[in-house]
Structure formats: structure tokens, C-alpha cells
Amino acid sequence: MSGSIRLAVTGNPCAHSKSPQIFRKFLDYKGLDGFYSRIAADTLDEAVETALITGITGLNVTSPFKEKAAEISDTAEDAVVSLKAANTLKLVKKASGSPGLSAFNTDYLGVYESVKKASGIINGKTAFVLGAGGAGIAAAWGLSRAGFNVTVFNRTLEKAEERTGWIPNCRAEKLDNVNALAGGADIIVNALPLDKLIIDADRIKKGAVLFDANYRSSPLRLSAGTSAGDSSDRDISVISGLKWLVNQAGFAFEIFTGSRLPENFSDLVGDDDLETEKINNISLVGFMGSGKSTTGKYLAELLSRGFIDIDSEIEKREKMSISEIFKKRGEACFREIERNMIRTVFEQEKGKVISCGGGAVADSVNRGIIKKRSFPVWLASPPEISAARITDSSRPLLNNERRMEEAVKLYNERIDYYGFTSQLIINTSERGAQSAAGKIYEEISHMF
């Protein structure tokens, strides 16, 4: 699997991201072998380090890392320079071990394509954008390119003027004035992280288009279905933020893979494909010594849930250590025992934190069960660090004089298996078990 495509999205938080569902559809459509996961990190630097550890070469970047992504890149396309933000990073590992980063921005293309596909290019018409953050400025540029006269509304007028001055046919207004002017907009884009639309829906003119950048909550859709709901009579339509997400993802996919998608690529992803993944159990996967057992115990405490360690369950049932099983019965026998234990635990248990052995995901049956019946989190650390943490003889595959070489070899053989299985990746090379558990809790506690 050395030729597999390895991709991820990062942000803080990022467990909610629907990018994995979108990119997996694109990979399947093109018949490409690869994985797409999520990297949870406190900083973009941590996320990039995690990408290097896990062999990931393409990284989608979400809030709040987009501006930093533009700053730290070695090369950047014109869109990144203009927008001062990047949502797409290509990574290479330099000879020194440091990352080489190329930055791109496909956010504005996502807006452009969404509007074009929904209503055609409408030269000379008026667009309002609420918010002068990264998403708002990308939307303003995309709309300007689509032929609209654009007004960006922001709480701080000076910030909006500074950030929009370079965009053709674009001006800035104070957010307080939006209701007074709302009737003049043909399209309104909400780029503010709000649960409610601040525009009085009754002021929106007949035939207007509402475009919501925020797909996690949809104040525009809510408003269009209530006081503007008489939206059917007034012919007000809503473009979901998911359209923006899918369209910008298509361009990022082509940058990452060099493989062209069809012109109607957004039709490849349906609403059913973007449903939130249901969480039953949480599983921890990763190389030996990455901290699965200890992190799992802390995480179970934080979530007030039971903890199960697959290796410990095997030792209890077989009444001997893992090392003894390997020595007396061989690895093939151990893997069969492990497969049966994983099937039993994952099919019978619900709402548990489950730690899986380091080699469990190398088995395709195990991967299928773990993915289907849990939210798998990959605890990632370099094999040299993981192996150095193992100070006893409890890991039979590393009990030889060349343990470091064997660790690197085994890890490289398993990278893709961990990636294919995981829904979230946490870098444990510098995090202790409590910190790793706390980070996972931050990301997923609201999803139960």
C-alpha cells in the first residue's frame, strides 16, 4: 500500500468535519487507493507534525488555522497571497525531516461554483456577504469573479475595508446597516458563526438566494422556512453550506491527487453521504507504545464509560500473557484469538472505550468491525518514540536486537491500515496520556 493516497482535514475542533465523507466518495469514484481522516490538534504546527508522522501528504485546513497556513507555507498560489489564508496544503518531507508546504485556497472557487450551478452567472446583480473573516472574504472574491457587485458587512468597518480593498466591485458596510439595505440584495451569504440570521427575513426581496457558509447550523435555512416561508410564495431559495463544502473539496481533491473530476462532481455526493457518523463505542488504535491502554482509561473516566483492553481480555481468557501465546502457539494462533475477541467485544458492548492491539488493524475483518461498530481514534507517534517507551519484553514482535529497525518496518507496513480505520488522529509523541484523553474528549464528547 506504499502508493496509497494519504489525506486529512485539520482544525480546532475537527471531529465534526464532513470532509472525510466527501473525499472518500471522490476516491471511490476515481478508483484510487487511499484514506482520508481528521487530525485533531491545538495548533497548525502540531497538525503538520502529525501529518509527517502518519505519512499524510495532503491537508485540508479549517478554522482557526487558515491564516497560519498561509504564513508558514514555502510556496503559495496567488489566491492564498490575496486572501491571506489557505485551506489546502500539500506536504513533502525534506531531507532535513522538516516539512515543505505548498499552499492553495479553494474556498472562493467553492462559492463561485455553487452560485454558478444554482443560478448561473448573474452579471451586474448585487450580493451581500455577512462577515469579513476568511470565509467571508473568500465568498466576496468568488462572487466578484461571478459578476456580482458585492458588499461585505462587518461589525468593524475598518477591518472590512482593509480586507476587501483589493477585490473588484466590492465595498464595505457596517453590519448594523444590513437590515436597512437588505432589500437590495439578490444573494445573501452568511459567513458569520451564528445560530440565528441577523437579517429580518421579511426584508429579503422576492427571488433572492440565501447562501449559508455554516453547514453545522443553518440560520438561513431556518429563516427561509419560518418568516420567509412564505418563501415558497416569495420564491426565496437556500443554498446549503454543504454545497460550498463539496465544491471547494472537489478542487482540493484535484490538487492533492492530480486526478480530474467530472464537471458535475458535486452531484457525486448526496445528502445521505454527509450524515453525521453515529458513535457507539470509541476505539483506540495505533502502534505499540503509542499510549492506547493508559489513554483509554483516562478517556473512559472523562466520559463516565467502561473501558475494555482487548489484549487484557485475551490474557484473561487464555490465562497466559500475549508473549507466552506468541511463544507457545505462534503469531497466527494469536491473530485468530484476537479476531474472535474483537468480534465478541465490538458486537456485544455498547458505549465503551476499547483499546485494540497494535497489529489488530492489519486484519481486514478486524478493520471492518472496528469501523462499523465504533468511532476509531488513531494514537500516532513515531515508531522510534513508541519503541523507546517499551522497556519490558511484553511486545513479542520487538523482542530482538534490532528492535528499532523492526519497529520502523512494522510501523510503515501498518500506516495505511491505521489510516483506513481511523476517524480521528491524535499525536501522542509529546502528549501524555491525560492530555491525549482530554483532547479526544474535547473533540467527541458532544457527539454522543
VOPAGU-2260 file (C-alpha; in pm, 1 decimal, decimal comma):
REM VOPAGU-2260
SITE   aa  ch    i         X         Y         Z
SITE  MET   A    0       0,0       0,0       0,0
SITE  SER   A    1     300,8     229,6     -24,1
SITE  GLY   A    2     136,4     408,3    -316,4
SITE  SER   A    3    -178,0     490,4    -119,3
SITE  ILE   A    4    -305,1     847,2    -112,3
SITE  ARG   A    5    -299,1     977,0     245,8
SITE  LEU   A    6    -512,9    1281,5     324,0
SITE  ALA   A    7    -675,1    1451,4     623,3
SITE  VAL   A    8    -850,6    1763,1     745,8
SITE  THR   A    9    -738,5    1963,8    1046,9
SITE  GLY   A   10    -887,2    2239,1    1258,1
SITE  ASN   A   11    -973,0    2305,9    1619,9
SITE  PRO   A   12   -1215,8    2135,5    1653,0
SITE  CYS   A   13   -1236,7    1899,5    1354,8
SITE  ALA   A   14   -1425,4    1582,1    1456,8
SITE  HIS   A   15   -1745,4    1736,1    1313,9
SITE  SER   A   16   -1591,3    1780,3     968,4
SITE  LYS   A   17   -1772,9    1611,4     680,0
SITE  SER   A   18   -1468,4    1629,0     454,1
SITE  PRO   A   19   -1383,4    1259,1     506,0
SITE  GLN   A   20   -1721,3    1150,0     367,0
SITE  ILE   A   21   -1676,6    1379,3      64,8
SITE  PHE   A   22   -1320,3    1277,5     -18,9
SITE  ARG   A   23   -1395,0     908,0      24,9
SITE  LYS   A   24   -1668,2     943,7    -237,8
SITE  PHE   A   25   -1419,7    1111,4    -472,8
SITE  LEU   A   26   -1154,3     844,7    -409,9
SITE  ASP   A   27   -1405,9     567,1    -475,0
SITE  TYR   A   28   -1531,3     735,2    -791,9
SITE  LYS   A   29   -1178,6     761,3    -932,0
SITE  GLY   A   30   -1085,3     412,2    -814,0
SITE  LEU   A   31    -793,5     545,1    -610,7
SITE  ASP   A   32    -646,8     362,7    -312,2
SITE  GLY   A   33    -612,5     585,5      -9,2
SITE  PHE   A   34    -752,5     716,5     317,5
SITE  TYR   A   35    -885,5    1046,3     447,2
SITE  SER   A   36    -901,2    1112,9     821,8
SITE  ARG   A   37    -912,4    1405,3    1065,9
SITE  ILE   A   38    -616,2    1543,3    1261,9
SITE  ALA   A   39    -709,7    1696,2    1597,0
SITE  ALA   A   40    -452,1    1950,0    1712,1
SITE  ASP   A   41    -419,7    2263,6    1922,2
SITE  THR   A   42    -200,5    2436,0    1664,0
SITE  LEU   A   43    -132,1    2405,9    1292,5
SITE  ASP   A   44     232,0    2321,0    1368,5
SITE  GLU   A   45     113,0    2020,1    1569,4
SITE  ALA   A   46    -116,6    1917,4    1284,1
SITE  VAL   A   47     165,5    1936,7    1028,4
SITE  GLU   A   48     394,2    1732,1    1255,1
SITE  THR   A   49     116,5    1473,1    1286,1
SITE  ALA   A   50      80,4    1463,4     907,8
SITE  LEU   A   51     452,3    1389,3     873,0
SITE  ILE   A   52     433,3    1110,9    1133,5
SITE  THR   A   53     137,0     949,0     959,9
SITE  GLY   A   54     261,4     988,8     602,0
SITE  ILE   A   55     -18,3    1230,2     509,6
SITE  THR   A   56      69,9    1444,9     207,3
SITE  GLY   A   57    -249,7    1647,0     164,4
SITE  LEU   A   58    -411,0    1851,7     440,1
SITE  ASN   A   59    -735,3    2047,8     426,6
SITE  VAL   A   60    -727,2    2333,7     675,4
SITE  THR   A   61   -1028,4    2474,8     858,8
SITE  SER   A   62   -1080,8    2736,7    1128,3
SITE  PRO   A   63    -881,5    2869,6    1306,1
SITE  PHE   A   64    -569,9    2761,5    1111,4
SITE  LYS   A   65    -625,9    2910,6     764,1
SITE  GLU   A   66    -431,5    3234,5     813,9
SITE  LYS   A   67    -144,0    3047,8     979,7
SITE  ALA   A   68    -138,8    2802,2     687,7
SITE  ALA   A   69     -71,8    3090,9     451,1
SITE  GLU   A   70     202,6    3231,2     674,6
SITE  ILE   A   71     410,1    2916,0     719,8
SITE  SER   A   72     398,9    2784,3     362,9
SITE  ASP   A   73     709,2    2771,7     145,1
SITE  THR   A   74     513,1    2841,6    -172,7
SITE  ALA   A   75     165,3    2983,9    -219,6
SITE  GLU   A   76     -62,3    3034,8    -517,6
SITE  ASP   A   77    -190,7    3386,2    -595,8
SITE  ALA   A   78    -526,2    3317,8    -428,6
SITE  VAL   A   79    -351,0    3248,9     -97,1
SITE  VAL   A   80    -145,7    3566,6    -124,2
SITE  SER   A   81    -456,0    3771,9    -199,5
SITE  LEU   A   82    -681,2    3613,0      62,7
SITE  LYS   A   83    -400,6    3579,2     321,8
SITE  ALA   A   84    -546,8    3237,3     401,8
SITE  ALA   A   85    -504,7    2880,4     279,4
SITE  ASN   A   86    -742,4    2588,5     312,7
SITE  THR   A   87    -534,3    2332,6     121,1
SITE  LEU   A   88    -176,4    2225,4     195,8
SITE  LYS   A   89      43,3    1982,0       6,2
SITE  LEU   A   90     325,1    1839,1     218,3
SITE  VAL   A   91     658,7    1685,2     137,2
SITE  LYS   A   92     918,3    1570,9     387,3
SITE  LYS   A   93    1250,9    1743,3     325,0
SITE  ALA   A   94    1585,0    1566,6     366,1
SITE  SER   A   95    1622,8    1754,5     695,3
SITE  GLY   A   96    1298,6    1598,1     820,3
SITE  SER   A   97    1117,3    1932,3     822,4
SITE  PRO   A   98     801,1    1982,7     615,8
SITE  GLY   A   99     786,3    2153,7     279,2
SITE  LEU   A  100     445,3    2317,2     238,3
SITE  SER   A  101     266,3    2438,7     -74,3
SITE  ALA   A  102     -49,3    2640,2      -4,2
SITE  PHE   A  103    -370,9    2678,3    -204,2
SITE  ASN   A  104    -714,4    2827,2    -145,9
SITE  THR   A  105   -1023,8    2666,5    -295,8
SITE  ASP   A  106   -1282,6    2839,6     -74,1
SITE  TYR   A  107   -1354,7    3112,7    -327,6
SITE  LEU   A  108   -1391,9    2851,9    -603,2
SITE  GLY   A  109   -1644,3    2669,3    -385,4
SITE  VAL   A  110   -1859,2    2982,9    -369,6
SITE  TYR   A  111   -1816,7    3057,1    -739,5
SITE  GLU   A  112   -1918,2    2707,2    -844,2
SITE  SER   A  113   -2210,3    2689,6    -600,5
SITE  VAL   A  114   -2359,9    3014,8    -725,8
SITE  LYS   A  115   -2292,8    2933,0   -1090,6
SITE  LYS   A  116   -2456,1    2592,2   -1063,8
SITE  ALA   A  117   -2752,4    2724,3    -867,3
SITE  SER   A  118   -2844,3    3033,4   -1064,4
SITE  GLY   A  119   -2595,5    3091,8   -1343,2
SITE  ILE   A  120   -2352,5    3384,5   -1356,0
SITE  ILE   A  121   -2558,8    3698,8   -1294,7
SITE  ASN   A  122   -2354,5    3996,3   -1410,8
SITE  GLY   A  123   -2447,3    4326,7   -1255,8
SITE  LYS   A  124   -2653,4    4188,2    -969,0
SITE  THR   A  125   -2593,1    4253,3    -601,0
SITE  ALA   A  126   -2450,1    4022,7    -335,3
SITE  PHE   A  127   -2428,2    4083,8      39,7
SITE  VAL   A  128   -2172,5    3894,9     248,1
SITE  LEU   A  129   -2208,7    3893,5     627,1
SITE  GLY   A  130   -1866,4    3875,5     790,2
SITE  ALA   A  131   -1513,3    3977,8     688,6
SITE  GLY   A  132   -1333,3    3670,8     820,3
SITE  GLY   A  133   -1155,9    3420,8     598,9
SITE  ALA   A  134   -1477,3    3259,7     472,5
SITE  GLY   A  135   -1643,4    3596,6     411,0
SITE  ILE   A  136   -1354,4    3738,6     208,5
SITE  ALA   A  137   -1326,8    3417,5       6,3
SITE  ALA   A  138   -1701,3    3440,1     -63,0
SITE  ALA   A  139   -1670,5    3805,6    -164,1
SITE  TRP   A  140   -1394,5    3730,6    -412,5
SITE  GLY   A  141   -1579,9    3431,2    -553,3
SITE  LEU   A  142   -1894,2    3639,8    -602,7
SITE  SER   A  143   -1696,5    3923,1    -757,4
SITE  ARG   A  144   -1548,5    3676,1   -1005,8
SITE  ALA   A  145   -1901,4    3553,8   -1079,6
SITE  GLY   A  146   -2002,2    3906,2   -1189,1
SITE  PHE   A  147   -2173,8    4036,3    -875,8
SITE  ASN   A  148   -2144,2    4378,3    -715,0
SITE  VAL   A  149   -2050,7    4280,8    -360,2
SITE  THR   A  150   -2099,3    4446,8     -22,6
SITE  VAL   A  151   -1927,1    4295,9     281,6
SITE  PHE   A  152   -2093,9    4373,8     614,8
SITE  ASN   A  153   -1884,0    4353,1     928,6
SITE  ARG   A  154   -1904,5    4474,4    1288,1
SITE  THR   A  155   -1575,7    4661,2    1242,7
SITE  LEU   A  156   -1595,7    4870,1     926,5
SITE  GLU   A  157   -1222,8    4941,9     917,4
SITE  LYS   A  158   -1140,1    4570,9     913,4
SITE  ALA   A  159   -1384,4    4507,9     629,9
SITE  GLU   A  160   -1243,8    4799,2     427,5
SITE  GLU   A  161    -887,9    4678,7     478,8
SITE  ARG   A  162    -969,8    4320,0     380,4
SITE  THR   A  163   -1186,9    4397,9      77,0
SITE  GLY   A  164    -995,2    4686,8     -80,8
SITE  TRP   A  165    -827,2    4466,0    -341,3
SITE  ILE   A  166   -1147,4    4290,9    -458,0
SITE  PRO   A  167   -1305,2    4437,2    -775,8
SITE  ASN   A  168   -1664,3    4562,4    -747,6
SITE  CYS   A  169   -1661,9    4520,2    -370,1
SITE  ARG   A  170   -1726,9    4767,5     -88,5
SITE  ALA   A  171   -1765,1    4751,1     289,4
SITE  GLU   A  172   -2050,8    4844,7     523,2
SITE  LYS   A  173   -2112,4    4827,8     896,8
SITE  LEU   A  174   -2310,3    4522,7     999,9
SITE  ASP   A  175   -2560,2    4746,3    1179,0
SITE  ASN   A  176   -2679,2    4874,5     839,7
SITE  VAL   A  177   -2761,7    4537,3     688,1
SITE  ASN   A  178   -3135,0    4538,2     763,2
SITE  ALA   A  179   -3182,6    4883,1     618,0
SITE  LEU   A  180   -3020,9    4770,1     292,5
SITE  ALA   A  181   -3130,8    4404,2     282,8
SITE  GLY   A  182   -3398,8    4455,4      20,3
SITE  GLY   A  183   -3137,5    4541,1    -241,1
SITE  ALA   A  184   -2959,0    4203,2    -236,0
SITE  ASP   A  185   -3007,0    3933,9    -497,9
SITE  ILE   A  186   -2793,7    3691,9    -297,5
SITE  ILE   A  187   -2704,5    3698,7      72,2
SITE  VAL   A  188   -2415,5    3492,6     207,7
SITE  ASN   A  189   -2394,1    3428,1     580,5
SITE  ALA   A  190   -2026,7    3386,5     674,4
SITE  LEU   A  191   -2081,5    3451,2    1044,3
SITE  PRO   A  192   -2080,5    3167,3    1302,9
SITE  LEU   A  193   -2430,5    3248,5    1424,9
SITE  ASP   A  194   -2726,2    3029,4    1518,2
SITE  LYS   A  195   -2972,1    3295,3    1403,7
SITE  LEU   A  196   -2982,7    3507,4    1091,2
SITE  ILE   A  197   -2941,1    3872,6    1187,6
SITE  ILE   A  198   -3132,6    3993,9     882,8
SITE  ASP   A  199   -3506,7    4029,3     921,9
SITE  ALA   A  200   -3626,5    3766,3     673,7
SITE  ASP   A  201   -3927,3    3979,7     579,9
SITE  ARG   A  202   -3689,3    4239,5     435,5
SITE  ILE   A  203   -3538,3    3992,7     187,0
SITE  LYS   A  204   -3675,9    4055,5    -158,6
SITE  LYS   A  205   -3867,4    3807,8    -369,1
SITE  GLY   A  206   -3646,1    3577,9    -573,2
SITE  ALA   A  207   -3337,2    3627,7    -356,2
SITE  VAL   A  208   -3090,8    3347,2    -287,8
SITE  LEU   A  209   -2970,3    3274,5      65,8
SITE  PHE   A  210   -2630,6    3104,3      89,4
SITE  ASP   A  211   -2513,5    2971,1     425,7
SITE  ALA   A  212   -2141,6    2916,1     475,0
SITE  ASN   A  213   -2207,9    2748,0     808,3
SITE  TYR   A  214   -2316,8    2389,2     745,5
SITE  ARG   A  215   -2312,9    2288,2    1112,9
SITE  SER   A  216   -2614,5    2507,4    1191,7
SITE  SER   A  217   -2824,7    2671,7     928,4
SITE  PRO   A  218   -2977,7    3005,0    1030,1
SITE  LEU   A  219   -3053,9    3090,5     668,4
SITE  ARG   A  220   -3247,2    2770,3     606,7
SITE  LEU   A  221   -3429,1    2821,4     936,5
SITE  SER   A  222   -3527,1    3175,1     846,6
SITE  ALA   A  223   -3634,5    3082,4     496,4
SITE  GLY   A  224   -3862,4    2819,4     642,9
SITE  THR   A  225   -4023,6    3044,2     903,5
SITE  SER   A  226   -4098,5    3411,1     849,6
SITE  ALA   A  227   -3966,4    3394,9     495,2
SITE  GLY   A  228   -4166,6    3075,3     446,9
SITE  ASP   A  229   -4383,1    3216,8     293,8
SITE  SER   A  230   -4052,9    3164,4      98,1
SITE  SER   A  231   -4245,7    2946,5    -146,4
SITE  ASP   A  232   -4470,0    3243,7    -229,2
SITE  ARG   A  233   -4175,8    3479,9    -242,9
SITE  ASP   A  234   -3957,6    3237,9    -435,9
SITE  ILE   A  235   -3665,9    3259,3    -192,0
SITE  SER   A  236   -3419,6    2972,2    -231,2
SITE  VAL   A  237   -3147,3    2849,1       2,6
SITE  ILE   A  238   -2806,2    2708,7     -94,5
SITE  SER   A  239   -2676,1    2487,8     184,3
SITE  GLY   A  240   -2326,6    2541,5     315,8
SITE  LEU   A  241   -2270,8    2177,6     227,1
SITE  LYS   A  242   -2269,4    2276,3    -140,8
SITE  TRP   A  243   -1984,6    2517,4     -69,6
SITE  LEU   A  244   -1802,5    2243,2     120,6
SITE  VAL   A  245   -1840,9    1986,1    -157,5
SITE  ASN   A  246   -1744,6    2227,9    -434,0
SITE  GLN   A  247   -1428,1    2355,0    -266,5
SITE  ALA   A  248   -1338,6    1994,0    -178,0
SITE  GLY   A  249   -1353,4    1891,6    -543,3
SITE  PHE   A  250   -1086,7    2144,1    -639,6
SITE  ALA   A  251    -872,1    2044,6    -339,8
SITE  PHE   A  252    -902,1    1678,5    -442,1
SITE  GLU   A  253    -764,9    1760,3    -787,6
SITE  ILE   A  254    -472,1    1948,6    -629,3
SITE  PHE   A  255    -391,8    1656,9    -396,1
SITE  THR   A  256    -424,1    1374,6    -647,6
SITE  GLY   A  257    -363,7    1534,2    -988,8
SITE  SER   A  258    -676,9    1347,8   -1098,4
SITE  ARG   A  259    -958,3    1541,8   -1268,1
SITE  LEU   A  260   -1317,3    1506,1   -1151,2
SITE  PRO   A  261   -1613,8    1543,6   -1388,9
SITE  GLU   A  262   -1763,7    1891,2   -1425,8
SITE  ASN   A  263   -2067,8    1788,2   -1223,3
SITE  PHE   A  264   -1857,7    1643,0    -939,5
SITE  SER   A  265   -2081,7    1795,5    -670,3
SITE  ASP   A  266   -2354,6    1554,1    -781,7
SITE  LEU   A  267   -2133,9    1262,5    -671,2
SITE  VAL   A  268   -2205,6    1347,4    -306,5
SITE  GLY   A  269   -2563,0    1314,6    -183,9
SITE  ASP   A  270   -2719,0    1425,1     143,8
SITE  ASP   A  271   -2713,9    1065,8     271,4
SITE  ASP   A  272   -2337,4    1055,7     223,5
SITE  LEU   A  273   -2297,3    1352,3     458,6
SITE  GLU   A  274   -2498,4    1224,9     751,8
SITE  THR   A  275   -2318,3    1252,3    1083,2
SITE  GLU   A  276   -2144,6     928,8    1174,1
SITE  LYS   A  277   -2312,4     756,0    1465,1
SITE  ILE   A  278   -2092,3     688,3    1764,0
SITE  ASN   A  279   -2145,9     376,5    1969,0
SITE  ASN   A  280   -1814,2     264,0    2112,9
SITE  ILE   A  281   -1490,1     461,0    2088,8
SITE  SER   A  282   -1189,5     256,4    1987,2
SITE  LEU   A  283    -822,6     343,7    2013,2
SITE  VAL   A  284    -585,8     205,4    1750,2
SITE  GLY   A  285    -218,5     269,5    1689,8
SITE  PHE   A  286     130,3     126,4    1709,5
SITE  MET   A  287     253,7     -47,1    2022,3
SITE  GLY   A  288     373,8     206,1    2278,9
SITE  SER   A  289     153,4     487,5    2146,3
SITE  GLY   A  290     -40,3     504,1    2474,2
SITE  LYS   A  291    -368,1     329,3    2389,5
SITE  SER   A  292    -428,2     149,9    2720,1
SITE  THR   A  293    -343,9     437,9    2952,4
SITE  THR   A  294    -515,8     698,8    2735,9
SITE  GLY   A  295    -820,9     475,1    2711,1
SITE  LYS   A  296    -855,6     453,6    3089,2
SITE  TYR   A  297    -838,9     832,4    3126,2
SITE  LEU   A  298   -1085,1     883,4    2840,3
SITE  ALA   A  299   -1330,2     634,4    2988,7
SITE  GLU   A  300   -1319,6     828,3    3316,9
SITE  LEU   A  301   -1384,6    1159,4    3139,8
SITE  LEU   A  302   -1680,4    1010,0    2953,1
SITE  SER   A  303   -1805,4     808,8    3253,4
SITE  ARG   A  304   -1795,3     493,9    3041,0
SITE  GLY   A  305   -1648,4     149,7    3080,3
SITE  PHE   A  306   -1302,8      62,6    2944,4
SITE  ILE   A  307   -1202,9    -259,1    2770,8
SITE  ASP   A  308    -847,6    -354,1    2670,1
SITE  ILE   A  309    -855,7    -626,2    2402,6
SITE  ASP   A  310    -509,5    -758,5    2492,7
SITE  SER   A  311    -602,9    -781,2    2861,3
SITE  GLU   A  312    -926,0    -962,3    2774,3
SITE  ILE   A  313    -727,5   -1213,8    2568,1
SITE  GLU   A  314    -481,4   -1272,5    2853,9
SITE  LYS   A  315    -768,9   -1329,3    3098,5
SITE  ARG   A  316    -941,5   -1579,4    2873,8
SITE  GLU   A  317    -627,0   -1767,9    2769,1
SITE  LYS   A  318    -473,8   -1749,2    3117,6
SITE  MET   A  319    -134,1   -1651,5    2978,1
SITE  SER   A  320      41,3   -1335,0    2859,6
SITE  ILE   A  321      47,8   -1221,2    2498,8
SITE  SER   A  322     420,6   -1303,9    2487,0
SITE  GLU   A  323     350,2   -1657,9    2606,5
SITE  ILE   A  324      78,5   -1704,9    2344,0
SITE  PHE   A  325     323,0   -1596,6    2072,2
SITE  LYS   A  326     595,5   -1824,3    2208,6
SITE  LYS   A  327     384,0   -2136,1    2265,5
SITE  ARG   A  328     123,5   -2109,3    1987,8
SITE  GLY   A  329     268,6   -1868,6    1731,2
SITE  GLU   A  330     152,0   -1538,2    1585,2
SITE  ALA   A  331    -109,0   -1693,4    1353,2
SITE  CYS   A  332    -287,4   -1850,3    1650,2
SITE  PHE   A  333    -274,4   -1523,7    1843,1
SITE  ARG   A  334    -427,1   -1332,7    1549,8
SITE  GLU   A  335    -716,0   -1580,4    1532,4
SITE  ILE   A  336    -777,1   -1539,5    1906,8
SITE  GLU   A  337    -757,4   -1161,3    1866,0
SITE  ARG   A  338   -1003,3   -1166,0    1574,3
SITE  ASN   A  339   -1256,8   -1364,2    1777,6
SITE  MET   A  340   -1216,9   -1136,4    2079,7
SITE  ILE   A  341   -1264,1    -821,4    1871,2
SITE  ARG   A  342   -1577,8    -966,9    1711,9
SITE  THR   A  343   -1719,7   -1062,9    2052,7
SITE  VAL   A  344   -1642,1    -733,4    2226,4
SITE  PHE   A  345   -1747,9    -497,7    1948,6
SITE  GLU   A  346   -2070,9    -685,5    1875,1
SITE  GLN   A  347   -2176,9    -721,9    2238,8
SITE  GLU   A  348   -2060,0    -398,5    2400,5
SITE  LYS   A  349   -2208,5     -51,7    2361,8
SITE  GLY   A  350   -2091,6     284,4    2490,9
SITE  LYS   A  351   -1743,6     163,2    2582,4
SITE  VAL   A  352   -1388,8     288,0    2526,5
SITE  ILE   A  353   -1197,8      -1,8    2368,5
SITE  SER   A  354    -820,5     -28,2    2325,0
SITE  CYS   A  355    -709,8    -251,6    2037,0
SITE  GLY   A  356    -373,6    -420,1    1999,2
SITE  GLY   A  357    -115,1    -256,3    1776,1
SITE  GLY   A  358    -146,5    -512,5    1498,0
SITE  ALA   A  359    -523,7    -564,1    1510,2
SITE  VAL   A  360    -596,6    -335,3    1215,4
SITE  ALA   A  361    -369,6    -534,8     984,7
SITE  ASP   A  362    -657,2    -783,1     960,3
SITE  SER   A  363    -928,8    -670,8     715,5
SITE  VAL   A  364   -1206,1    -839,9     917,4
SITE  ASN   A  365   -1097,8    -651,9    1229,4
SITE  ARG   A  366   -1085,9    -322,9    1040,7
SITE  GLY   A  367   -1439,2    -371,9     915,6
SITE  ILE   A  368   -1575,4    -449,1    1263,0
SITE  ILE   A  369   -1389,7    -162,9    1432,9
SITE  LYS   A  370   -1505,1      90,1    1169,8
SITE  LYS   A  371   -1865,4     -30,1    1172,8
SITE  ARG   A  372   -1912,6     -52,8    1548,0
SITE  SER   A  373   -1705,4     234,5    1687,2
SITE  PHE   A  374   -1553,3     575,3    1630,3
SITE  PRO   A  375   -1185,2     479,1    1585,8
SITE  VAL   A  376    -914,1     718,0    1705,9
SITE  TRP   A  377    -555,5     664,4    1587,5
SITE  LEU   A  378    -297,2     749,8    1853,8
SITE  ALA   A  379       6,6     831,6    1642,5
SITE  SER   A  380     368,9     868,9    1741,0
SITE  PRO   A  381     694,1     795,3    1554,4
SITE  PRO   A  382     792,3     427,0    1585,5
SITE  GLU   A  383    1126,5     521,4    1740,7
SITE  ILE   A  384     946,6     702,2    2024,9
SITE  SER   A  385     689,0     425,3    2066,3
SITE  ALA   A  386     957,0     153,9    2080,1
SITE  ALA   A  387    1163,8     353,9    2330,1
SITE  ARG   A  388     863,1     359,5    2565,9
SITE  ILE   A  389     858,2     -21,2    2578,6
SITE  THR   A  390    1105,4    -119,5    2847,1
SITE  ASP   A  391     996,1    -480,8    2909,4
SITE  SER   A  392     955,0    -793,1    2697,2
SITE  SER   A  393     577,0    -762,6    2661,5
SITE  ARG   A  394     590,9    -693,8    2285,5
SITE  PRO   A  395     699,7   -1021,4    2123,3
SITE  LEU   A  396     743,7    -871,6    1775,5
SITE  LEU   A  397    1014,2    -638,2    1907,6
SITE  ASN   A  398    1198,1    -880,7    2129,7
SITE  ASN   A  399    1521,0    -890,9    1932,7
SITE  GLU   A  400    1846,8    -699,4    1896,8
SITE  ARG   A  401    1716,8    -493,6    1602,8
SITE  ARG   A  402    1405,6    -363,9    1780,9
SITE  MET   A  403    1430,6     -10,1    1643,1
SITE  GLU   A  404    1467,6    -131,0    1285,1
SITE  GLU   A  405    1181,5    -374,3    1335,8
SITE  ALA   A  406     965,7    -100,3    1488,7
SITE  VAL   A  407    1015,4     128,3    1187,6
SITE  LYS   A  408     948,0    -158,0     944,8
SITE  LEU   A  409     630,8    -268,2    1122,8
SITE  TYR   A  410     501,5      87,4    1157,4
SITE  ASN   A  411     549,7     162,2     788,5
SITE  GLU   A  412     369,7    -159,5     699,7
SITE  ARG   A  413      72,5     -57,3     914,8
SITE  ILE   A  414      36,8     316,5     843,7
SITE  ASP   A  415    -232,0     268,8     581,2
SITE  TYR   A  416    -424,2      23,3     797,3
SITE  TYR   A  417    -437,7     278,2    1079,4
SITE  GLY   A  418    -538,0     548,9     834,1
SITE  PHE   A  419    -811,3     343,4     666,3
SITE  THR   A  420    -956,2     257,1    1006,8
SITE  SER   A  421    -939,1     594,9    1180,2
SITE  GLN   A  422   -1192,0     875,3    1200,5
SITE  LEU   A  423    -963,5    1095,5    1411,7
SITE  ILE   A  424    -588,1    1116,6    1468,2
SITE  ILE   A  425    -414,1    1241,0    1783,6
SITE  ASN   A  426     -37,9    1291,4    1800,6
SITE  THR   A  427      90,6    1131,3    2121,6
SITE  SER   A  428     462,2    1180,8    2059,8
SITE  GLU   A  429     467,8    1474,1    2303,4
SITE  ARG   A  430     126,6    1449,6    2468,5
SITE  GLY   A  431      93,3    1244,1    2782,6
SITE  ALA   A  432    -198,8    1004,4    2820,9
SITE  GLN   A  433    -409,4    1253,4    3018,4
SITE  SER   A  434    -355,1    1526,8    2760,3
SITE  ALA   A  435    -440,2    1290,6    2473,9
SITE  ALA   A  436    -756,3    1177,1    2650,8
SITE  GLY   A  437    -853,7    1538,8    2716,5
SITE  LYS   A  438    -808,0    1629,8    2351,1
SITE  ILE   A  439   -1020,5    1337,2    2234,6
SITE  TYR   A  440   -1285,8    1433,9    2489,3
SITE  GLU   A  441   -1292,6    1791,6    2357,6
SITE  GLU   A  442   -1348,9    1663,0    2006,0
SITE  ILE   A  443   -1610,8    1393,2    2055,3
SITE  SER   A  444   -1795,2    1439,6    2386,4
SITE  HIS   A  445   -2074,9    1638,0    2217,0
SITE  MET   A  446   -2123,5    1366,3    1953,9
SITE  PHE   A  447   -2263,7    1104,5    2194,0
